[in-house]
Structure formats: C-alpha cells, structure tokens
Amino acid sequence: MTIVTPDPTGGKTQKDTAPRPRRRSRLAPLVLAAPFALLLLCTVLVPIGYALYLSLFTERLSGLGFDGPHDVFVWLENYADVLGDAAFRESVGNVALYAVIHVPLMLGGALVLALLLDGATVRLRQVWSLAVFLPYAVPGVIAGLIWAYLYSPNIGPLNDVLPWDPLGSNGVLPSIVNMATWQWMGYNMIIFYTALRTVPRDVLEASTVDGAGPIRTALAIKVPMIRPTMFVALVFTVIGSLQLFTEPLVLRSFTTSVTSTWTPSLYVYEAAFISNDYGRAAAASLLLALASALLSALVMRLSARRSR
Amino acid sequence: MNAPRGTSRWMSKSVVHTLLLIAALYSVLPLIWLFTSATKNVGDFSTTGAFELGDWNLWSNLGDLFAEEDGVFLDWVRNSLLYAGLGAVLGALICAACGYAIAKLDFPGRRALFAVTLAGVLVPTTALALPLYLLASELRIVDTFWAVFIPLLTNPFGVYLARAYAEAAVPDEVLEAARVDGAGELRTFFTIALPMMRPGVVTVLLFQFVGIWNNFFLPLVMLTDPELFPMTLGLFQWSSRVSQFPQYSPLVITGSLLAVVPLVIAFIVLQRQWRSGLATGSVK
C-alpha cells in the first residue's frame, strides 16, 4: 500500500465537490490506519513471504565440502520431504484425532452450559459464568503444568482415580483433550451466552405460550438463532486445534509418551531448532498455515450454505 | 394438576443447578489445587492430599522463588508486565485508530486493508512464529525485547472488533458536527470518537493483555537470554528440570500462582467492562 501525500494547494479540484472541511481530511485517515497496516505488513505478510522463499532452498555441502554449506534452490523438495516424512504424517494423525474429540466436546459443553445459564430458573448466573470462565485467564503453559501435576503419580489424585494412566502412551491424548477443553469451554460459553441474550424475548414468550417446553424452545429456536456465532467459534477452535503445541510440549517434561514431533507445530519446532533445517521447518509451517486457511474456508462455506 | 408440574419444575431446577455446579467445580478445582500446593514444602507436596493444606510454607516458597538464580523471577515478572502492559495499551490504541478509520473514514486501500485484516485473523500465531523467527534472525534482532514486543502488537481481531464498536457507538452526525466546527480529523478521533468507543477499546485492551501475557511460542523461539523471558517461558524452563531436580516443583508452582492471580483479579474486577464489550462485539 502506498501512502500518497495530498497536495495542499489542491492543483485539481475534486469532482465530487466535497464540503470544504473535507479537504485536509485526506491525510488523517492514512495516519490513523498506517500503524496497523505497517504492523500487518511487517509481522504477517513479509514473514510469510520470506518463509515461502526459504522453503524453496536447502543447505547442501558442495564438492568435497571444503567450501562449507551452500543454499541450493530445490523447488518443492522440502514440501515433498515433509509430506513424505512418517513423523509428520503421524503428527497430523494425532491432531486430527485430538480435534475430532476436542471440538465437539468443548463446543458442545459450552453450548449446553450457555443454554442452562440462559434458562429462566437459574440463580447466581454471574457466579456460575465467572467460575467456568476463569480457566481462560490461565496461561496455556500454566494450565499445562497444573494438569501435568494433577496427572502425575503420587502427586495428583487423578492417577489413582482414573482406570487408565493419564500419562501413559494411550492416556496422553485424552489428557491433552481435557487440558484444552478446561481452558476454552468457559470462554466459548460466555460467547454463546452473550449471543443467546440477543434472541428477542417475545419470540421465546410466543413459543412458551404455544406450549413448547424449555428444551424444545432451546433446540428449535435458540440454537438456530445463534448459529452464525457457533460457526465463528467452530472456525477458531478448528484452527486452534491444528496449532496444538503448548500442552504436549509441557507434558514432555512429565512423560516420555509425547514424542518430539507429536503435533505438526512440535514437528516445526523440532525441524527448526533441533535439526536446524530451516527449509524443512519453513515448508512445514507454511503447510500448517495453508491447512488452517483451507479448513476455515471449508467451515465458512458450510456455514453460508446452512444459513441460507 | 398443579402438584406434578411444580415437582417437575423443582426437579429440572435442581438438575440445572447440579450441572452448573459440576462445571464450576471442574473449572475451579485445579486453581484451588494450585493455591494449596503453593503453600506446601517439597515433603508435604507428595505426602498430603491434593486439596489438603500441609504446613503453611507459602511465604518461604515465595522467598525461595525470588531468591533463585539471583532473583531472575523478578525480571520475568517485570518483562511480562512490560510486554503485556505496554503492548496492550499501544496495541489497543492502534486497533482503535485503524478500526475507526475503516468504519468511518474514506481512504485509498480501505477495502483491501480490511480484507487483509480479516485474512490475518485466520492466520494462526503458531504458524507465524517460525517465519517471524527466520525474518528476525535475518535482521539480527533475535533475542531482543523488540523481537517479542513488536509482533505481539499486531492484533487483526482487535481491529475487527474496533471497527464494529466504531460503527455502533460513533454516530455520523456527531462527526459531521465536529467537521463543521472545523475540528481536524485527528482531533475528532482523539477527543470525540475514542471516548465514545471506550468500552470496546477497554475490551480489546484487556483481551490483548491476556493474549500477550499468556503467549508462549513466540518468546520460546525468539529468546535465549533468561533476563528477557516472560514468566510463562521462565516457568516452562524450570518445569523442564523437574524430573531430575524435584526441588524445582515448589518454585514452578508458586511462580505459576503468581502468574495466574493478576489476571483472575483483573477479570473479576473488570467483569462489567468485558461482558458488555463482548456483547457489542458479538452482535456484529
């Protein structure tokens, strides 16, 4: 975006004969919008472009290797390497399974709680909603640590109570689902509840007069009316699920069941900072961004079709 | 006819409240565990029950926490406050200005900027962290304050919200009147529009504060100097030593409590602000 400084002498008069005070207002909007536009350019667009460029190169030793490594242009080889890597495919499988459990559980729980809160007979609404919302205020790392201790044998109670080992190789997935569900359910409950409050009360009264019970009213009237809000929450949750990183990384200090490439984000981290293979790391992280974009486009497509 | 109906109402009322109680306990019990554990020494930590209080060692744990590694924890607290406090104030102002400009003013590239902003909302921060690191290392600003601070100012969702607030809260007639009075656009924004958008801007500020305070991946890839760490990264680093050195556990847990308490208090105190802010934002 180029910033054009207006000529204050006004060489040519504007065609639409704007009112006089408008004349100097051409620079001001740019001044207001520029800081964010610059940030967007420098911290989103340029880094993505640079990563795209790096993802097309790889470091190779040339000749006998006496000259040190060289960056070699390899077309899409890094992408092919990532997609062909069994560790990467396994990590995609892990987040896919995680998302299939976490997304319906967390959003379903949030919706049920929001509907309960919105019911006519509830007392102490503020207390319930605040209590369930609080985990949102806990940093992901800290939430991970709290639950990691709660899962640990001899320290937390969960290891004794649960019939399986929450830190065992089959137990870590539900354990990670629980960590993320704990963090995000309250936040989404508040979003849904806020949307439910905007449903016109006379519509609800009409349905009660017609003899519909509270459950029927909720399913037939309230849920369809907040569907757009639910789709937005779905998009954010799906994107967030793909990025899963902090919880499994924290658990790695407590169990060996989480490998260093357990999720795609961990794979990127491993490629960049342990293998020092920037080309492969850049390719993997762009594949991740692309997958998020495609999935959110898909969900929005679905939502547009549904609300028609 | 009245009696069974009354009974079923009572039944459904108690079912509703039981479910809400279970959800509230699920959400709050881990935080209570964090508090009770922060009061225990290493011995009590594994011998007393999870929610039981042992001997009261909170003060000595806090003393140990701030004494560890020449008081590096205090640096982490200061850094978290700087990244999140300064970042949220500056970030919210930048969002408000841009959102207002998109909603209420006309300038070349307005639609394109909004389209890119919306796309930016969907670009996950985790996928961005590595590209940012690669760029920062090319520019040789890795392991500096700015390498973490500047990217976290960018908040496309905040601009989206600010635009909705500006559209809802700032009437065109007021702006027209200000223009007729001869006020410049910038002055109109700061003295008239910004105060009208205040509840929305406070919401953006609060959520950006939380976002930066809780951020982890970016500092993890950018920083190696412990004196620049935010609390999240520092506590994570200590926690990775716990399996070899169990004496780090009380430090990690007491530090975690200190990282959580300010935000919990902020959300309780500012309840009306963020609830109404979310309400305005969700309508649009």
Chai-1 contact restraints between the chains, C-beta under 6 A:
chainA,res_idxA,chainB,res_idxB,connection_type,confidence,min_distance_angstrom,max_distance_angstrom,comment,restraint_id
A,M1,B,G109,contact,1.0,0.0,6.0,A-B,restraint_1
A,P21,B,R179,contact,1.0,0.0,6.0,A-B,restraint_2
A,S25,B,E185,contact,1.0,0.0,6.0,A-B,restraint_3
A,A28,B,E185,contact,1.0,0.0,6.0,A-B,restraint_4
A,A28,B,L186,contact,1.0,0.0,6.0,A-B,restraint_5
A,P29,B,A101,contact,1.0,0.0,6.0,A-B,restraint_6
A,P29,B,L105,contact,1.0,0.0,6.0,A-B,restraint_7
A,P29,B,F107,contact,1.0,0.0,6.0,A-B,restraint_8
A,L30,B,F107,contact,1.0,0.0,6.0,A-B,restraint_9
A,L32,B,A97,contact,1.0,0.0,6.0,A-B,restraint_10
A,L32,B,A101,contact,1.0,0.0,6.0,A-B,restraint_11
A,A33,B,C98,contact,1.0,0.0,6.0,A-B,restraint_12
A,A33,B,A101,contact,1.0,0.0,6.0,A-B,restraint_13
A,P35,B,I94,contact,1.0,0.0,6.0,A-B,restraint_14
A,F36,B,I94,contact,1.0,0.0,6.0,A-B,restraint_15
A,F36,B,C98,contact,1.0,0.0,6.0,A-B,restraint_16
A,F36,B,V159,contact,1.0,0.0,6.0,A-B,restraint_17
A,A37,B,L113,contact,1.0,0.0,6.0,A-B,restraint_18
A,L39,B,L153,contact,1.0,0.0,6.0,A-B,restraint_19
A,L39,B,T154,contact,1.0,0.0,6.0,A-B,restraint_20
A,L40,B,G120,contact,1.0,0.0,6.0,A-B,restraint_21
A,T43,B,P151,contact,1.0,0.0,6.0,A-B,restraint_22
A,T43,B,T154,contact,1.0,0.0,6.0,A-B,restraint_23
A,V44,B,G120,contact,1.0,0.0,6.0,A-B,restraint_24
A,P47,B,P131,contact,1.0,0.0,6.0,A-B,restraint_25
A,P47,B,L132,contact,1.0,0.0,6.0,A-B,restraint_26
A,P47,B,L135,contact,1.0,0.0,6.0,A-B,restraint_27
A,I48,B,P131,contact,1.0,0.0,6.0,A-B,restraint_28
A,Y50,B,L135,contact,1.0,0.0,6.0,A-B,restraint_29
A,A51,B,P131,contact,1.0,0.0,6.0,A-B,restraint_30
A,A51,B,L134,contact,1.0,0.0,6.0,A-B,restraint_31
A,L54,B,L134,contact,1.0,0.0,6.0,A-B,restraint_32
A,L113,B,A23,contact,1.0,0.0,6.0,A-B,restraint_33
A,L116,B,V16,contact,1.0,0.0,6.0,A-B,restraint_34
A,L116,B,L19,contact,1.0,0.0,6.0,A-B,restraint_35
A,L116,B,L20,contact,1.0,0.0,6.0,A-B,restraint_36
A,G119,B,V16,contact,1.0,0.0,6.0,A-B,restraint_37
A,T121,B,K13,contact,1.0,0.0,6.0,A-B,restraint_38
A,W128,B,L20,contact,1.0,0.0,6.0,A-B,restraint_39
A,W128,B,A24,contact,1.0,0.0,6.0,A-B,restraint_40
A,A131,B,A24,contact,1.0,0.0,6.0,A-B,restraint_41
A,A131,B,S27,contact,1.0,0.0,6.0,A-B,restraint_42
A,A131,B,V28,contact,1.0,0.0,6.0,A-B,restraint_43
A,V132,B,A23,contact,1.0,0.0,6.0,A-B,restraint_44
A,V132,B,A24,contact,1.0,0.0,6.0,A-B,restraint_45
A,V132,B,S27,contact,1.0,0.0,6.0,A-B,restraint_46
A,L134,B,S27,contact,1.0,0.0,6.0,A-B,restraint_47
A,P135,B,S27,contact,1.0,0.0,6.0,A-B,restraint_48
A,A137,B,L263,contact,1.0,0.0,6.0,A-B,restraint_49
A,A137,B,V264,contact,1.0,0.0,6.0,A-B,restraint_50
A,A137,B,F267,contact,1.0,0.0,6.0,A-B,restraint_51
A,V138,B,V260,contact,1.0,0.0,6.0,A-B,restraint_52
A,P139,B,N214,contact,1.0,0.0,6.0,A-B,restraint_53
A,P139,B,T232,contact,1.0,0.0,6.0,A-B,restraint_54
A,G140,B,N214,contact,1.0,0.0,6.0,A-B,restraint_55
A,G140,B,F216,contact,1.0,0.0,6.0,A-B,restraint_56
A,V141,B,F216,contact,1.0,0.0,6.0,A-B,restraint_57
A,V141,B,T232,contact,1.0,0.0,6.0,A-B,restraint_58
A,V141,B,F236,contact,1.0,0.0,6.0,A-B,restraint_59
A,I142,B,S256,contact,1.0,0.0,6.0,A-B,restraint_60
A,I142,B,A259,contact,1.0,0.0,6.0,A-B,restraint_61
A,I142,B,V260,contact,1.0,0.0,6.0,A-B,restraint_62
A,L145,B,S239,contact,1.0,0.0,6.0,A-B,restraint_63
A,L145,B,S256,contact,1.0,0.0,6.0,A-B,restraint_64
A,I146,B,P30,contact,1.0,0.0,6.0,A-B,restraint_65
A,I146,B,L34,contact,1.0,0.0,6.0,A-B,restraint_66
A,N154,B,S46,contact,1.0,0.0,6.0,A-B,restraint_67
A,I155,B,S46,contact,1.0,0.0,6.0,A-B,restraint_68
A,P157,B,A50,contact,1.0,0.0,6.0,A-B,restraint_69
A,T194,B,L278,contact,1.0,0.0,6.0,A-B,restraint_70
A,T194,B,A279,contact,1.0,0.0,6.0,A-B,restraint_71
A,T194,B,S282,contact,1.0,0.0,6.0,A-B,restraint_72
A,A195,B,S282,contact,1.0,0.0,6.0,A-B,restraint_73
A,I239,B,P124,contact,1.0,0.0,6.0,A-B,restraint_74
A,Q243,B,P124,contact,1.0,0.0,6.0,A-B,restraint_75
A,Q243,B,T126,contact,1.0,0.0,6.0,A-B,restraint_76
A,F245,B,T126,contact,1.0,0.0,6.0,A-B,restraint_77
A,T246,B,F216,contact,1.0,0.0,6.0,A-B,restraint_78
A,S253,B,S239,contact,1.0,0.0,6.0,A-B,restraint_79
A,S253,B,S240,contact,1.0,0.0,6.0,A-B,restraint_80
A,S265,B,T126,contact,1.0,0.0,6.0,A-B,restraint_81
A,V268,B,L130,contact,1.0,0.0,6.0,A-B,restraint_82
A,A272,B,L130,contact,1.0,0.0,6.0,A-B,restraint_83
A,A281,B,L130,contact,1.0,0.0,6.0,A-B,restraint_84
A,S285,B,A127,contact,1.0,0.0,6.0,A-B,restraint_85
A,S285,B,L130,contact,1.0,0.0,6.0,A-B,restraint_86
A,L288,B,A127,contact,1.0,0.0,6.0,A-B,restraint_87
A,A289,B,A127,contact,1.0,0.0,6.0,A-B,restraint_88
A,S292,B,P124,contact,1.0,0.0,6.0,A-B,restraint_89
A,S296,B,L122,contact,1.0,0.0,6.0,A-B,restraint_90
